[in-house]
Amino acid sequence: MAQAVLRGRTKGYRHHPQLIRFRNCAAPVAAVAQYLRVIHEEAKRRGYRFDGRKIARVHTATLIDVRLGQVTYEWRHLRTKLERRAPGWLQGLERTGRPEVHPLFRIVPGGIESWEK
């Protein structure tokens, strides 16, 4: 879906704030494809079905800067959701400490993004 949005092929989700970080890249479709490739590998590792053939065949090595404050905010948001939906899973996550960010992202100093709701 994100690839279709970035290519202008959808009516919905065009203004989703999480896509701003990809739109700000020199090659947005390539960046989201790189992001999805890693998600696809993790999905396979977990035994989920994820059709990797839908991932664009473009490549990029460009890292995306993400602010530490944004990463912290998103981690707190996820924890709040998991406290309600899957407390046992949350306990397992918390034993590992703060999760690593996606390898496409490079953490930089800063607060929460202006586009965050």
Secondary structure, 3 states (H helix, E strand, C coil): CHHHHHCCCCCCCCCCHHHHHHHCCCCHHHHHHHHHHHHHHHHHHHCCCCCHHHCCCCCCCCCEEEEHHHHHHHHHHHHHHHHHHCHHHHHHHHHCCCCCCCCCEEEECCCCCCCCC
